Amino acid sequence: MGREEQIISERIRKLEELRKEGINPYPNKYDKKQTCLECSKSKIKSKVKTAGRLMTKRDLGKIAFCVLRDGTGDIQLVIQEKETPEKFREFFKKYLDSGDFVGVEGEIIKTKTGEISILVKKIEIISKSILPLPEKWKGLQDEEERYRKRYLDILMNKDVKEMFVKKAKFWNSIRNFLLEKGFLEVETPVLESSAGGAAAKPFITHHNALDLDVYLRISMGELWQKKLMVAGYEKTFEIGRQFRNEGMDMEHLQDYTQMEFYWSYANYQDGMKLVEEMYKKVSKEVFGKMKFDIHGYKVDFSKKWEIYDFETLIKKETKIDIYKADVNEIKKKLNELKIEYNPSVDKWRLVDQLWKYCRKKISGPGFLTGQPVELSPLAKRNPEDKRKVEQFQVIIAGSEVGNGYSELNDPLDQEERFKEQSKQKEAGDEESMEHDKGFVEALKYGMPPTCGFGLSERLFAFLMGKTLRECVIFPLMKPEINKEK
């Protein structure tokens, strides 16, 4: 029997003994009066009653020390001869292990080393731990094990715990910003009969009650929120999960949190001003700074945000004129630059690959504008150059971390673009949009000029300087292989 098996066996024995003694090792409640943080701030000799997990246990005979942890922090427990009643000292020695949840009553003291502690007068079991916690210094070293047992990763790693508190503040900061600007928070369907609102490959599932194949949404209710503009709402937003059945890398996952807002009577230029204000507010409010080192790029949110033109930037970096070059010229340049691409897609998907190469050279922050209409089937055309659309993408650290545009509200133009997208889908482009006739019908009733914008949790990961997967509290994992087979 290995060391861990011995520990588990011993803890199960203690569990059985507790039950024989008539002690419930898993009671349904404990009347906790103070948190560990409140205890640590209490006056000396104050009486306290708290609860948490024993993180360490050090028994020196006449005196023992433990670290008690709850959601607010740690505090030291002192179990001392002549101060802690004998029956509770014996209970502590006989039944309690690191990892156990305990309830504690006692008095606040300051030890000889000056540490604020609880001198224990009573201690009881709240939840018996059977599996031992990872060792303090070794911890969880394997990345996959960290993600698979994220609860232990959070428990043993203060930085990980604080990151997810910060992530909650990140989304609340965005939510509060939009609410203060008069936006209404809405909820739109996750299951859709047509995957619309973005260029992406959807997940497909089956709705048994309706005997209908449906899609998990690939946008945060873009077409639904625009229908709400038709309905008369003027400012809406949604924060929720969306799903794309595509590749995984440091910036992409299959299910993730996204925010999208829609703003009537505004265009992409209004959107850029609002978005810049929002990003600056969130970075300052959540991270307490405006300057970041993101994957090797120096990014300063406080400086003047730049404007990058799609056509000009590609021409500068690759010498390709996107409107004059044919498919073969673009493929030749992609080969020359050693950029992978799908040879069956149309010219504009290839151009998009060129752009992604150029994007890596930009630190930002700034906005990309002047995208070709073929790459943005839901955006309004630029009246000064109808080959382009009124779109803006936030560029930070060589990547896109936000996308918006003046929404297309011409129903006939939208219908033609959907038809073109359908042709591309039939030709093998899995990311092309479907022809959503219901949305076109809504547009025919009239939608006011509208600016829409979306950002995902990629922005949070970038500001943390981490991969997207690392910033997901419970990332999807492959089932663990049965080691016994």
C-alpha positions as CSV (number, residue, x, y, z in Angstrom):
1,M,0.0,0.0,0.0
2,G,1.4,3.4,-1.0
3,R,1.6,6.5,1.2
4,E,-1.5,8.1,-0.2
5,E,-3.5,4.9,0.1
6,Q,-2.4,4.6,3.8
7,I,-3.5,8.2,4.4
8,I,-6.9,7.5,2.8
9,S,-7.4,4.3,4.8
10,E,-6.5,6.1,8.0
11,R,-9.0,8.9,7.3
12,I,-11.8,6.5,6.5
13,R,-11.0,4.8,9.8
14,K,-11.4,8.1,11.6
15,L,-14.6,8.7,9.8
16,E,-16.0,5.4,11.0
17,E,-14.9,6.1,14.6
18,L,-16.6,9.5,14.6
19,R,-19.9,7.9,13.6
20,K,-19.5,5.2,16.2
21,E,-19.0,8.0,18.8
22,G,-22.3,9.5,17.6
23,I,-20.6,12.5,15.9
24,N,-21.9,13.4,12.5
25,P,-18.8,14.2,10.3
26,Y,-21.0,16.0,7.8
27,P,-23.5,18.2,9.6
28,N,-25.9,20.3,7.5
29,K,-25.0,23.7,9.2
30,Y,-22.6,25.6,11.4
31,D,-23.5,28.9,13.0
32,K,-20.5,30.9,11.8
33,K,-20.3,34.4,13.3
34,Q,-17.2,35.9,11.9
35,T,-15.0,35.3,8.8
36,C,-11.3,34.7,9.1
37,L,-10.6,38.2,8.0
38,E,-13.0,39.6,10.6
39,C,-11.3,37.5,13.3
40,S,-7.8,38.8,12.2
41,K,-9.1,42.4,12.7
42,S,-10.8,41.8,16.0
43,K,-9.5,43.2,19.3
44,I,-7.3,41.1,21.5
45,K,-9.3,38.9,23.9
46,S,-12.4,39.2,21.7
47,K,-14.6,36.1,21.6
48,V,-15.1,34.7,18.1
49,K,-16.8,31.8,16.4
50,T,-15.7,31.0,12.9
51,A,-15.2,28.1,10.4
52,G,-13.1,27.0,7.5
53,R,-10.7,24.5,6.2
54,L,-7.6,23.3,8.1
55,M,-4.8,23.9,5.6
56,T,-1.9,22.8,7.9
57,K,-1.6,21.0,11.2
58,R,1.5,21.2,13.4
59,D,1.3,19.3,16.7
60,L,4.2,20.0,19.1
61,G,2.7,18.2,22.1
62,K,1.6,20.7,24.7
63,I,0.8,23.2,21.9
64,A,-0.4,22.9,18.3
65,F,-0.7,25.3,15.5
66,C,-3.0,25.2,12.4
67,V,-3.9,27.5,9.6
68,L,-7.6,28.0,9.1
69,R,-8.8,29.2,5.7
70,D,-12.1,30.5,4.5
71,G,-13.2,32.6,1.5
72,T,-11.7,35.8,3.1
73,G,-8.2,34.5,4.0
74,D,-6.2,32.7,6.6
75,I,-5.9,32.9,10.4
76,Q,-3.7,30.8,12.8
77,L,-5.3,28.5,15.4
78,V,-3.6,27.8,18.7
79,I,-4.5,24.6,20.6
80,Q,-2.7,24.9,24.0
81,E,-2.5,22.8,27.1
82,K,-4.5,24.3,30.1
83,E,-6.1,26.9,27.7
84,T,-7.9,24.6,25.3
85,P,-10.2,22.1,27.2
86,E,-8.7,18.6,27.3
87,K,-11.6,16.9,25.4
88,F,-11.1,19.3,22.5
89,R,-7.3,18.8,22.5
90,E,-7.9,15.1,22.3
91,F,-10.5,15.5,19.6
92,F,-8.1,17.5,17.6
93,K,-5.3,15.0,17.9
94,K,-7.4,11.9,17.4
95,Y,-9.8,12.9,14.5
96,L,-8.7,16.0,12.7
97,D,-6.4,16.3,9.6
98,S,-5.3,19.0,7.2
99,G,-8.1,19.4,4.6
100,D,-10.9,19.0,7.2
101,F,-13.5,21.7,7.6
102,V,-13.9,22.7,11.2
103,G,-15.9,25.0,13.4
104,V,-13.9,26.9,16.0
105,E,-14.8,29.0,19.1
106,G,-12.1,30.9,20.9
107,E,-10.4,34.1,21.9
108,I,-8.2,36.4,19.8
109,I,-4.6,36.5,21.0
110,K,-1.2,37.7,19.8
111,T,1.5,35.0,19.9
112,K,5.1,35.6,20.9
113,T,6.0,36.1,17.3
114,G,3.3,38.8,17.0
115,E,0.8,36.8,14.9
116,I,-2.9,37.4,15.5
117,S,-4.4,34.0,16.3
118,I,-7.4,32.3,17.7
119,L,-6.8,30.5,21.0
120,V,-9.1,27.6,20.6
121,K,-11.7,26.9,23.3
122,K,-13.9,24.5,21.2
123,I,-13.4,22.8,17.9
124,E,-15.7,20.5,16.0
125,I,-15.8,18.7,12.6
126,I,-18.0,20.1,9.9
127,S,-16.8,18.1,6.9
128,K,-14.2,15.3,7.0
129,S,-11.7,15.2,4.2
130,I,-10.8,11.8,2.9
131,L,-8.3,12.6,0.1
132,P,-5.1,14.5,1.2
133,L,-4.5,18.0,-0.1
134,P,-1.5,18.5,-2.5
135,E,1.7,19.2,-0.7
136,K,2.3,22.9,-0.2
137,W,5.5,23.3,-2.2
138,K,4.9,20.7,-4.9
139,G,1.3,21.5,-5.4
140,L,-0.3,20.7,-8.8
141,Q,2.6,20.8,-11.3
142,D,1.0,19.3,-14.3
143,E,-1.1,21.8,-16.4
144,E,-3.7,19.3,-17.3
145,E,-4.1,18.2,-13.7
146,R,-4.4,21.8,-12.6
147,Y,-7.3,22.3,-15.1
148,R,-9.0,19.0,-14.3
149,K,-8.8,19.6,-10.6
150,R,-9.3,23.4,-10.7
151,Y,-10.9,23.4,-7.3
152,L,-7.5,22.3,-5.8
153,D,-5.6,24.8,-8.0
154,I,-7.8,27.6,-6.6
155,L,-7.5,26.3,-3.1
156,M,-3.7,26.0,-3.2
157,N,-2.9,29.0,-5.4
158,K,-3.9,32.4,-4.1
159,D,-3.1,34.1,-7.5
160,V,-5.5,31.7,-9.3
161,K,-8.2,32.4,-6.8
162,E,-7.8,36.2,-7.1
163,M,-7.8,36.0,-10.9
164,F,-11.4,34.6,-10.9
165,V,-12.5,37.3,-8.4
166,K,-11.0,39.8,-10.8
167,K,-12.7,38.2,-13.8
168,A,-16.1,38.7,-12.1
169,K,-15.2,42.4,-11.5
170,F,-14.2,42.7,-15.1
171,W,-17.7,41.6,-16.4
172,N,-19.4,43.7,-13.7
173,S,-17.4,46.7,-14.6
174,I,-18.5,46.4,-18.3
175,R,-22.1,45.7,-17.2
176,N,-22.2,48.8,-14.9
177,F,-20.6,51.0,-17.5
178,L,-23.3,50.1,-20.0
179,L,-26.1,50.4,-17.5
180,E,-24.9,53.9,-16.5
181,K,-25.0,54.8,-20.2
182,G,-28.7,53.8,-20.4
183,F,-28.4,50.4,-22.0
184,L,-31.0,47.6,-21.1
185,E,-29.6,44.2,-20.3
186,V,-31.5,41.4,-22.3
187,E,-31.4,37.7,-22.7
188,T,-31.7,36.1,-26.2
189,P,-31.9,32.4,-27.2
190,V,-29.0,30.1,-26.9
191,L,-30.6,27.5,-29.2
192,E,-31.3,28.7,-32.7
193,S,-32.9,27.2,-35.8
194,S,-30.4,29.2,-37.9
195,A,-26.8,30.0,-36.8
196,G,-26.5,33.7,-37.5
197,G,-24.8,36.9,-36.4
198,A,-21.2,35.9,-37.1
199,A,-18.9,34.0,-39.5
200,A,-18.2,30.8,-37.5
201,K,-18.8,27.0,-37.5
202,P,-21.6,26.2,-35.1
203,F,-22.3,23.2,-32.8
204,I,-25.4,21.2,-33.9
205,T,-27.7,19.4,-31.5
206,H,-31.2,17.9,-31.6
207,H,-34.3,19.3,-30.0
208,N,-36.4,16.2,-29.1
209,A,-39.7,18.0,-28.3
210,L,-39.8,19.7,-31.7
211,D,-37.9,16.9,-33.5
212,L,-35.6,19.6,-34.9
213,D,-31.9,20.1,-35.4
214,V,-30.8,23.3,-33.8
215,Y,-27.5,25.3,-33.3
216,L,-25.8,26.6,-30.2
217,R,-25.5,30.4,-30.8
218,I,-22.3,31.7,-32.4
219,S,-23.0,35.3,-31.5
220,M,-24.4,37.1,-28.4
221,G,-27.9,37.4,-29.9
222,E,-26.8,39.8,-32.7
223,L,-29.8,39.2,-35.0
224,W,-32.1,39.0,-32.0
225,Q,-30.8,42.3,-30.5
226,K,-31.3,44.0,-33.9
227,K,-34.8,42.8,-33.9
228,L,-35.2,44.6,-30.6
229,M,-34.0,47.8,-32.3
230,V,-36.9,47.2,-34.8
231,A,-39.2,46.7,-31.8
232,G,-38.3,50.1,-30.4
233,Y,-35.6,49.5,-27.8
234,E,-32.8,52.0,-28.4
235,K,-29.9,50.6,-26.3
236,T,-29.5,46.9,-25.4
237,F,-26.7,44.6,-24.4
238,E,-26.2,40.9,-23.4
239,I,-23.4,39.1,-21.5
240,G,-23.5,35.3,-21.9
241,R,-22.0,32.1,-23.2
242,Q,-21.6,31.5,-26.9
243,F,-20.2,28.5,-28.8
244,R,-18.0,27.9,-31.9
245,N,-17.0,24.5,-33.1
246,E,-13.6,25.5,-34.2
247,G,-9.9,25.2,-33.2
248,M,-8.3,25.8,-29.8
249,D,-5.3,28.0,-29.3
250,M,-4.1,30.6,-26.8
251,E,-6.8,33.1,-28.1
252,H,-9.7,30.7,-29.0
253,L,-12.0,28.3,-27.2
254,Q,-15.2,26.6,-28.2
255,D,-17.4,28.0,-25.5
256,Y,-16.7,31.4,-23.9
257,T,-18.3,34.5,-22.5
258,Q,-19.1,37.4,-24.8
259,M,-20.7,40.8,-24.5
260,E,-22.6,42.6,-27.3
261,F,-24.3,45.9,-27.3
262,Y,-26.6,47.6,-29.9
263,W,-27.2,51.4,-29.9
264,S,-29.8,53.0,-32.1
265,Y,-29.2,56.3,-33.9
266,A,-25.4,55.8,-33.6
267,N,-22.8,54.8,-36.1
268,Y,-19.4,53.2,-36.0
269,Q,-17.6,56.4,-35.1
270,D,-19.9,56.9,-32.1
271,G,-19.1,53.3,-31.2
272,M,-15.4,53.8,-31.3
273,K,-15.6,56.7,-28.8
274,L,-17.8,54.7,-26.4
275,V,-15.6,51.6,-26.7
276,E,-12.4,53.5,-26.0
277,E,-14.0,55.1,-23.0
278,M,-15.2,51.6,-21.8
279,Y,-11.8,49.9,-22.2
280,K,-10.1,52.7,-20.3
281,K,-12.6,52.6,-17.5
282,V,-12.4,48.8,-17.2
283,S,-8.6,48.6,-17.2
284,K,-8.3,51.3,-14.5
285,E,-11.2,50.0,-12.4
286,V,-10.4,46.3,-12.5
287,F,-6.6,46.3,-12.9
288,G,-5.7,49.6,-11.4
289,K,-3.5,50.6,-14.3
290,M,-3.5,51.7,-18.0
291,K,-0.2,50.2,-19.1
292,F,0.2,46.5,-19.8
293,D,2.8,44.0,-21.0
294,I,0.7,41.6,-23.1
295,H,2.5,38.6,-24.7
296,G,5.5,40.6,-25.4
297,Y,3.7,43.8,-26.6
298,K,3.8,47.1,-24.6
299,V,0.2,48.5,-24.6
300,D,-0.7,51.9,-23.1
301,F,-4.5,52.4,-23.0
302,S,-4.1,56.1,-21.9
303,K,-2.4,57.2,-25.1
304,K,-4.2,58.4,-28.2
305,W,-5.8,55.3,-29.9
306,E,-4.7,54.9,-33.5
307,I,-6.8,54.2,-36.6
308,Y,-5.5,51.5,-39.0
309,D,-6.8,51.1,-42.6
310,F,-7.3,47.5,-43.7
311,E,-6.3,48.1,-47.4
312,T,-3.4,50.4,-46.6
313,L,-1.8,48.2,-43.9
314,I,-1.9,45.0,-46.1
315,K,-0.3,46.9,-49.0
316,K,2.4,48.3,-46.7
317,E,3.3,44.9,-45.2
318,T,2.8,42.6,-48.1
319,K,2.8,44.8,-51.3
320,I,-0.5,43.2,-52.2
321,D,-3.3,45.5,-53.5
322,I,-6.3,43.6,-52.3
323,Y,-8.7,45.0,-54.8
324,K,-6.5,44.4,-57.8
325,A,-4.8,41.1,-56.9
326,D,-6.4,37.9,-58.0
327,V,-6.6,34.6,-56.1
328,N,-3.4,33.2,-57.5
329,E,-1.4,36.3,-56.5
330,I,-2.7,36.2,-53.0
331,K,-2.0,32.4,-52.7
332,K,1.5,33.0,-53.9
333,K,2.1,35.7,-51.2
334,L,0.6,33.4,-48.5
335,N,3.0,30.6,-49.6
336,E,5.9,33.1,-49.6
337,L,5.0,34.2,-46.1
338,K,4.5,30.5,-45.0
339,I,0.9,31.2,-43.9
340,E,-1.4,28.2,-43.8
341,Y,-4.8,28.6,-45.6
342,N,-7.7,26.6,-47.1
343,P,-7.2,26.5,-50.8
344,S,-10.9,26.0,-51.5
345,V,-12.1,29.3,-49.9
346,D,-12.8,32.4,-52.0
347,K,-10.4,35.4,-52.5
348,W,-11.6,37.4,-49.5
349,R,-11.1,34.6,-47.0
350,L,-7.5,34.5,-48.3
351,V,-7.2,38.3,-47.9
352,D,-8.3,37.8,-44.3
353,Q,-5.4,35.5,-43.8
354,L,-3.1,38.2,-45.1
355,W,-4.6,40.7,-42.7
356,K,-4.1,38.3,-39.7
357,Y,-0.4,38.2,-40.6
358,C,-0.2,42.0,-40.7
359,R,-2.1,42.3,-37.5
360,K,0.7,40.6,-35.5
361,K,2.9,43.7,-36.1
362,I,0.5,46.1,-34.3
363,S,0.8,46.7,-30.5
364,G,-2.2,49.1,-30.3
365,P,-4.4,50.1,-28.8
366,G,-6.2,51.2,-31.9
367,F,-9.1,50.6,-34.3
368,L,-8.9,48.7,-37.6
369,T,-11.3,50.3,-40.2
370,G,-12.0,50.0,-44.0
371,Q,-12.7,46.2,-44.1
372,P,-14.1,44.8,-47.4
373,V,-17.8,44.3,-47.6
374,E,-17.2,40.6,-48.5
375,L,-15.8,40.0,-45.0
376,S,-18.6,41.7,-43.1
377,P,-22.0,40.7,-44.4
378,L,-23.9,42.4,-41.6
379,A,-22.1,45.9,-41.7
380,K,-23.3,49.0,-43.5
381,R,-21.4,50.0,-46.6
382,N,-19.2,53.1,-46.4
383,P,-21.0,55.7,-48.6
384,E,-17.6,57.1,-49.7
385,D,-16.3,53.7,-50.9
386,K,-18.9,51.1,-51.4
387,R,-16.3,48.3,-51.5
388,K,-15.8,48.8,-47.8
389,V,-17.9,48.8,-44.7
390,E,-18.2,51.0,-41.6
391,Q,-16.5,48.5,-39.3
392,F,-14.1,49.0,-36.3
393,Q,-12.1,46.3,-34.7
394,V,-10.1,46.9,-31.5
395,I,-6.5,45.9,-32.0
396,I,-4.3,45.1,-29.0
397,A,-1.1,43.2,-28.8
398,G,-1.3,41.9,-32.4
399,S,-4.9,40.6,-32.0
400,E,-8.5,41.6,-32.4
401,V,-10.2,42.1,-29.0
402,G,-13.4,43.7,-30.0
403,N,-15.5,44.1,-33.1
404,G,-18.3,46.5,-34.1
405,Y,-19.9,48.4,-37.0
406,S,-22.6,50.5,-38.3
407,E,-25.3,47.8,-38.7
408,L,-26.7,47.1,-42.1
409,N,-30.3,48.2,-42.0
410,D,-31.1,48.1,-45.8
411,P,-33.1,44.8,-46.0
412,L,-32.6,44.4,-49.8
413,D,-28.8,44.8,-49.5
414,Q,-28.8,42.4,-46.5
415,E,-30.9,39.8,-48.5
416,E,-28.4,39.9,-51.3
417,R,-25.4,39.5,-49.0
418,F,-27.1,36.5,-47.2
419,K,-27.6,34.9,-50.6
420,E,-23.9,35.4,-51.5
421,Q,-23.0,33.9,-48.1
422,S,-25.2,30.9,-48.8
423,K,-23.4,30.2,-52.1
424,Q,-20.0,30.3,-50.3
425,K,-21.4,27.8,-47.7
426,E,-22.5,25.5,-50.4
427,A,-19.0,25.8,-52.0
428,G,-17.5,24.5,-48.7
429,D,-16.9,27.6,-46.6
430,E,-18.1,26.4,-43.2
431,E,-17.9,29.9,-41.6
432,S,-20.2,31.6,-44.0
433,M,-23.6,32.7,-42.7
434,E,-27.0,31.2,-43.5
435,H,-29.8,33.1,-45.2
436,D,-31.9,34.2,-42.2
437,K,-35.2,35.1,-43.8
438,G,-36.8,36.0,-40.5
439,F,-34.2,38.6,-39.8
440,V,-34.6,40.1,-43.3
441,E,-38.3,40.2,-42.8
442,A,-37.8,42.2,-39.5
443,L,-35.5,44.6,-41.3
444,K,-38.2,45.2,-43.9
445,Y,-40.4,46.7,-41.2
446,G,-37.6,49.2,-40.6
447,M,-34.6,49.4,-38.2
448,P,-33.1,52.7,-37.2
449,P,-29.4,53.5,-37.8
450,T,-27.6,51.3,-35.3
451,C,-24.1,50.7,-34.0
452,G,-23.3,47.2,-32.7
453,F,-20.2,46.0,-30.8
454,G,-19.0,42.8,-29.2
455,L,-16.0,41.7,-27.1
456,S,-15.2,38.3,-25.5
457,E,-13.2,37.2,-22.4
458,R,-10.2,37.3,-24.7
459,L,-9.8,40.9,-23.5
460,F,-9.6,39.8,-19.9
461,A,-7.0,37.1,-20.7
462,F,-4.9,39.6,-22.6
463,L,-5.0,42.1,-19.7
464,M,-4.0,39.3,-17.4
465,G,-1.2,38.4,-19.7
466,K,-2.4,34.8,-19.9
467,T,-3.9,32.3,-22.3
468,L,-7.6,32.3,-22.7
469,R,-7.9,28.7,-21.4
470,E,-6.0,29.5,-18.3
471,C,-8.6,32.2,-17.5
472,V,-11.6,29.8,-17.7
473,I,-12.6,28.6,-14.3
474,F,-13.4,25.0,-15.5
475,P,-12.1,24.5,-19.0
476,L,-13.4,21.6,-21.0
477,M,-11.2,18.5,-20.7
478,K,-11.1,15.2,-22.5
479,P,-12.3,12.3,-20.2
480,E,-9.5,11.0,-18.1
481,I,-8.1,7.7,-19.3
482,N,-8.8,4.8,-16.9
483,K,-5.3,4.0,-15.6
484,E,-6.3,0.5,-14.4
485,K,-6.9,-0.7,-18.0
